[in-house]
Amino acid sequence: MAGSPVRWGIMGTGGIADTFVTDLRNTDSGVAVAVGSRSQASADRFADRLGIGRRHASYVELVADPEVDVVYVATPHPMHHANALLALRAGKPVLVEKPFTMNAAEARELVAVARERGLLLVEAMWTRFLPHIRRIRELVASGVLGEIVTVTADHGQWFAEDPDFRLFAPALGGGALADLGVYPVSFASMILGTPSRITALCTPAFTGVDGQTSMLFGYDSGAQAVLTCTLRAMSPTRAAIVGTEARIEIDGDFYAPTSFTLIPREGEPTRFEQGHLGRGLRHQADEVARLLAAGATESPLMPLDETISIMETMDAVLAHQEKAGH
């Protein structure tokens, strides 16, 4: 596969699939060659709009397509587990949209199957692969921040109250945490690891899914993470990593291609800015192509054990909502 573009099969025809295929055009590492949907009409519409040659009326046909090297699972959250399993069992490497699954048990099963079969499996937490996040990880690893004390991150968007819209629909895996909160939770995990203590406050939306969730994570190091997400309002969508010697402040939207500032306790701030082409999803496609060429089965930037840990953390946060009687 090295030396030629990775041939992507796109599973699902929603907005994120459209964005991924469009962004793929900004790289030479891969090309979308096939799409699968639950109906031929949907597959044809998507393929016609984005110039994809092979279109399948079922996911079974897509994963069986010999022209497909790797499958991108971009279906609604509750289908990720079954759809990724289908691809893995067909012998295809898989990139699975976030949230990886609906719970940690599903995540553990996917990881076990991928490891058993020696297949690449990656969570499409696209933020992890962005240039500014890679640079931030280098700075944190260098020790320039000193001891990490606090991580903060928020992700709030406003959505009209429509019970059929996927973020409000329980059957489609709706809720602020699954769609928006996963970014702050994953960000905190990247910097501080798995929390040892979790406190959360959830306010339900009109359909019963979590409409706003605030989280406080504690770590054995003494560090804390303060994270929020909401479906009801546009928040700053910024993040910060605060250390004893310096802090990093990331501009909004922290989870997308953006800039940041390194602010030392003493001395002048340093600004990190970078131009960017496209929406940013191409970087995860580049990473998958690199991993496939290297014969790797997981990404060091988004390890599978960490993906499971993040799902366990989100399970624990939602358990607070259930205990509160919502």
C-alpha positions as CSV (number, residue, x, y, z in Angstrom):
1,M,0.0,0.0,0.0
2,A,3.0,2.3,0.5
3,G,3.5,4.7,-2.4
4,S,-0.1,4.7,-3.5
5,P,-3.0,6.6,-2.0
6,V,-5.1,4.7,0.6
7,R,-8.5,3.8,-0.8
8,W,-11.2,4.8,1.6
9,G,-14.7,3.3,1.9
10,I,-17.1,5.7,3.5
11,M,-19.8,4.2,5.7
12,G,-22.6,6.6,6.2
13,T,-23.7,9.7,4.2
14,G,-24.2,12.4,6.9
15,G,-22.5,15.7,7.4
16,I,-19.3,14.4,9.0
17,A,-18.8,11.9,6.1
18,D,-19.2,14.8,3.7
19,T,-16.7,16.9,5.6
20,F,-14.2,14.0,5.7
21,V,-14.3,13.3,2.0
22,T,-14.1,17.0,1.2
23,D,-11.0,17.4,3.4
24,L,-9.5,14.2,2.0
25,R,-9.0,16.2,-1.3
26,N,-6.5,18.4,0.5
27,T,-4.0,15.5,0.9
28,D,-2.4,13.0,-1.4
29,S,-2.4,10.2,1.2
30,G,-5.8,8.8,0.4
31,V,-8.9,9.0,-1.8
32,A,-12.5,8.1,-1.3
33,V,-13.3,5.3,-3.7
34,A,-16.6,3.9,-2.3
35,V,-19.5,4.8,-0.2
36,G,-22.1,2.6,1.6
37,S,-25.5,3.6,2.8
38,R,-28.7,1.8,3.9
39,S,-30.2,2.7,0.6
40,Q,-29.0,3.0,-3.0
41,A,-30.6,6.4,-3.4
42,S,-28.7,7.8,-0.5
43,A,-25.4,6.3,-1.6
44,D,-25.9,7.6,-5.1
45,R,-26.7,11.1,-4.0
46,F,-23.6,11.2,-1.8
47,A,-21.4,9.7,-4.5
48,D,-22.7,12.0,-7.2
49,R,-22.2,15.1,-5.1
50,L,-18.6,14.2,-4.1
51,G,-17.4,12.3,-7.2
52,I,-17.2,8.8,-5.7
53,G,-17.3,6.0,-8.3
54,R,-18.4,3.0,-6.2
55,R,-21.7,3.2,-4.4
56,H,-23.3,0.4,-2.3
57,A,-26.8,0.0,-1.0
58,S,-25.6,-1.7,2.2
59,Y,-22.8,-1.6,4.6
60,V,-22.2,-5.4,4.0
61,E,-21.5,-4.6,0.4
62,L,-19.1,-1.8,1.3
63,V,-16.9,-3.8,3.6
64,A,-16.8,-6.6,1.1
65,D,-15.6,-4.3,-1.7
66,P,-12.1,-5.5,-2.7
67,E,-11.2,-1.9,-3.9
68,V,-11.6,-0.6,-0.3
69,D,-8.4,-0.6,1.8
70,V,-9.9,1.0,5.0
71,V,-13.3,1.9,6.2
72,Y,-14.4,5.2,7.8
73,V,-17.4,4.7,10.1
74,A,-19.4,7.9,10.0
75,T,-22.9,6.6,11.0
76,P,-24.9,7.7,14.1
77,H,-23.3,7.0,17.4
78,P,-25.4,4.0,18.4
79,M,-24.4,2.2,15.2
80,H,-20.6,2.6,15.6
81,H,-20.1,-0.6,17.5
82,A,-22.0,-2.8,15.0
83,N,-20.7,-1.1,11.9
84,A,-17.1,-1.2,13.0
85,L,-17.4,-4.8,14.0
86,L,-18.8,-5.5,10.5
87,A,-15.8,-3.9,8.9
88,L,-13.3,-5.6,11.2
89,R,-14.8,-9.0,10.6
90,A,-14.5,-8.4,6.9
91,G,-10.8,-7.9,7.4
92,K,-10.8,-4.1,6.9
93,P,-8.9,-1.6,9.0
94,V,-11.3,1.0,10.5
95,L,-11.4,4.7,11.5
96,V,-14.4,5.1,13.8
97,E,-16.0,8.5,14.3
98,K,-16.1,9.9,17.9
99,P,-17.6,9.1,20.3
100,F,-16.0,5.7,19.5
101,T,-19.0,3.7,20.9
102,M,-21.9,4.3,23.2
103,N,-20.2,2.9,26.3
104,A,-16.9,1.3,27.5
105,A,-18.2,-2.3,27.1
106,E,-18.7,-1.8,23.3
107,A,-15.3,-0.1,23.0
108,R,-13.6,-3.0,24.8
109,E,-15.2,-5.5,22.3
110,L,-14.1,-3.5,19.3
111,V,-10.6,-3.3,20.5
112,A,-10.4,-7.0,21.4
113,V,-11.6,-8.0,17.9
114,A,-9.1,-5.6,16.2
115,R,-6.3,-6.9,18.2
116,E,-7.3,-10.5,17.7
117,R,-7.3,-10.0,14.0
118,G,-4.2,-7.7,13.9
119,L,-6.2,-4.9,12.2
120,L,-5.7,-1.2,12.5
121,L,-8.4,0.5,14.6
122,V,-8.4,4.2,15.3
123,E,-10.9,6.6,17.0
124,A,-11.5,9.6,14.7
125,M,-10.9,12.1,17.5
126,W,-9.5,14.4,14.8
127,T,-8.3,17.0,17.3
128,R,-5.5,14.7,18.3
129,F,-3.9,14.8,14.9
130,L,-4.0,18.6,14.4
131,P,-0.7,20.6,14.1
132,H,-1.4,22.9,17.1
133,I,-2.2,19.9,19.3
134,R,1.0,18.1,18.3
135,R,3.0,21.2,19.2
136,I,1.2,21.6,22.5
137,R,2.0,18.0,23.4
138,E,5.7,18.7,22.6
139,L,5.6,21.7,24.9
140,V,3.9,19.8,27.8
141,A,6.4,17.0,27.4
142,S,9.3,19.4,27.5
143,G,8.4,20.4,31.0
144,V,8.2,24.1,30.2
145,L,4.8,24.4,32.1
146,G,6.2,22.9,35.2
147,E,3.8,20.7,37.2
148,I,0.3,20.6,35.6
149,V,-2.2,22.0,38.1
150,T,-5.4,22.6,36.1
151,V,-6.9,21.8,32.7
152,T,-10.0,23.6,31.6
153,A,-12.0,23.1,28.4
154,D,-15.6,23.9,27.2
155,H,-17.7,23.1,24.2
156,G,-21.1,24.6,23.9
157,Q,-23.2,25.0,20.7
158,W,-26.7,26.3,20.3
159,F,-29.3,24.0,18.6
160,A,-32.9,24.7,17.9
161,E,-35.1,22.4,20.0
162,D,-36.1,19.7,17.5
163,P,-36.9,16.3,18.9
164,D,-35.9,14.6,15.6
165,F,-32.5,16.3,15.4
166,R,-29.8,13.8,16.3
167,L,-28.4,15.7,19.2
168,F,-31.8,15.7,21.0
169,A,-32.9,12.2,19.9
170,P,-32.2,9.5,22.4
171,A,-32.4,6.8,19.6
172,L,-29.6,8.5,17.7
173,G,-27.3,8.8,20.8
174,G,-28.1,12.4,21.4
175,G,-26.9,14.5,24.3
176,A,-24.2,17.2,25.0
177,L,-21.7,14.8,26.4
178,A,-21.5,12.3,23.5
179,D,-21.3,14.8,20.8
180,L,-19.6,17.9,22.4
181,G,-18.3,16.9,25.8
182,V,-16.2,14.1,24.3
183,Y,-13.8,16.8,23.1
184,P,-13.1,18.3,26.6
185,V,-13.0,14.9,28.1
186,S,-10.5,13.6,25.5
187,F,-8.4,16.8,25.9
188,A,-8.1,16.3,29.6
189,S,-7.2,12.7,29.1
190,M,-4.5,13.6,26.7
191,I,-2.8,15.9,29.3
192,L,-3.6,14.3,32.6
193,G,-4.6,10.7,31.9
194,T,-7.4,8.9,33.6
195,P,-9.1,10.7,36.5
196,S,-9.2,9.0,39.9
197,R,-12.2,11.0,41.1
198,I,-15.2,12.2,39.0
199,T,-18.0,14.6,39.9
200,A,-20.6,15.8,37.4
201,L,-23.7,17.8,37.2
202,C,-26.1,17.1,34.3
203,T,-29.2,19.1,33.3
204,P,-31.5,17.2,30.9
205,A,-32.7,18.6,27.6
206,F,-36.5,18.5,26.8
207,T,-36.1,15.0,25.3
208,G,-34.3,13.6,28.3
209,V,-30.8,13.4,26.9
210,D,-28.2,15.5,28.8
211,G,-28.5,19.1,27.7
212,Q,-25.8,20.5,29.8
213,T,-23.0,18.7,31.7
214,S,-20.3,20.1,33.9
215,M,-17.5,17.9,35.1
216,L,-14.8,18.1,37.7
217,F,-12.1,15.5,37.5
218,G,-9.4,14.8,40.2
219,Y,-6.1,13.1,39.6
220,D,-3.6,11.3,41.9
221,S,-1.1,14.0,41.0
222,G,-3.3,16.6,42.7
223,A,-4.3,18.2,39.3
224,Q,-7.9,18.9,38.5
225,A,-9.8,19.3,35.2
226,V,-12.9,21.6,34.9
227,L,-14.9,20.7,31.8
228,T,-18.3,21.8,30.4
229,C,-20.6,21.2,27.5
230,T,-24.0,22.3,26.5
231,L,-26.5,22.1,23.6
232,R,-28.2,25.4,24.7
233,A,-25.7,28.1,24.0
234,M,-22.5,29.1,22.1
235,S,-19.7,29.0,24.5
236,P,-16.1,30.3,24.0
237,T,-14.9,26.7,23.1
238,R,-11.5,27.5,24.5
239,A,-9.1,25.4,26.6
240,A,-6.2,26.0,28.9
241,I,-3.4,23.9,30.5
242,V,-2.2,25.6,33.6
243,G,1.2,24.7,35.2
244,T,3.3,26.0,38.0
245,E,5.8,27.7,35.6
246,A,3.6,28.6,32.7
247,R,0.2,28.1,31.0
248,I,-1.1,27.4,27.5
249,E,-4.2,29.2,26.4
250,I,-5.8,27.8,23.2
251,D,-8.1,30.0,21.1
252,G,-11.6,28.9,20.2
253,D,-12.4,26.5,18.7
254,F,-9.7,24.6,20.7
255,Y,-10.7,21.3,19.1
256,A,-10.3,22.6,15.5
257,P,-7.3,24.1,13.7
258,T,-6.4,27.2,15.7
259,S,-3.7,29.2,17.5
260,F,-2.5,29.3,21.1
261,T,-0.3,31.3,23.5
262,L,2.4,30.1,25.9
263,I,2.3,32.4,28.9
264,P,5.2,32.0,31.4
265,R,4.8,32.9,35.1
266,E,7.6,35.4,34.5
267,G,8.6,36.8,31.1
268,E,6.8,37.5,27.8
269,P,4.1,35.3,26.2
270,T,4.9,33.4,23.0
271,R,2.3,33.2,20.3
272,F,1.9,30.1,18.1
273,E,0.0,30.7,14.9
274,Q,-0.3,28.6,11.8
275,G,-2.3,28.8,8.6
276,H,-4.4,25.9,7.7
277,L,-6.0,24.4,4.6
278,G,-9.5,22.7,5.0
279,R,-11.4,21.8,8.1
280,G,-8.7,19.6,9.7
281,L,-10.0,16.1,9.2
282,R,-7.3,15.3,6.7
283,H,-4.7,14.9,9.4
284,Q,-6.4,11.8,10.8
285,A,-6.5,10.4,7.3
286,D,-2.8,11.1,6.9
287,E,-2.2,9.3,10.2
288,V,-4.1,6.3,9.1
289,A,-2.2,6.1,5.8
290,R,1.1,6.4,7.7
291,L,0.1,3.6,10.1
292,L,-1.1,1.3,7.3
293,A,2.2,1.8,5.5
294,A,4.1,1.0,8.7
295,G,2.0,-2.1,9.4
296,A,0.8,-0.6,12.7
297,T,-2.4,-1.6,14.4
298,E,-3.1,1.6,16.5
299,S,-2.1,5.2,16.7
300,P,0.3,6.5,19.4
301,L,-1.6,9.8,19.2
302,M,-4.9,8.1,20.1
303,P,-4.1,4.8,21.7
304,L,-6.9,2.2,22.0
305,D,-6.5,1.8,25.7
306,E,-7.0,5.5,26.1
307,T,-10.1,5.4,23.9
308,I,-11.5,2.8,26.3
309,S,-10.5,4.8,29.3
310,I,-12.3,7.9,27.9
311,M,-15.4,5.8,27.3
312,E,-15.2,4.6,31.0
313,T,-14.9,8.2,32.1
314,M,-18.0,9.2,30.1
315,D,-19.9,6.2,31.5
316,A,-19.1,7.5,35.0
317,V,-20.2,11.0,34.1
318,L,-23.5,9.8,32.8
319,A,-24.0,7.6,35.9
320,H,-24.1,10.9,37.9
321,Q,-27.0,12.0,35.7
322,E,-28.9,8.7,36.5
323,K,-28.2,9.0,40.2
324,A,-29.7,12.5,40.1
325,G,-32.9,11.0,38.9
326,H,-33.0,12.6,35.5
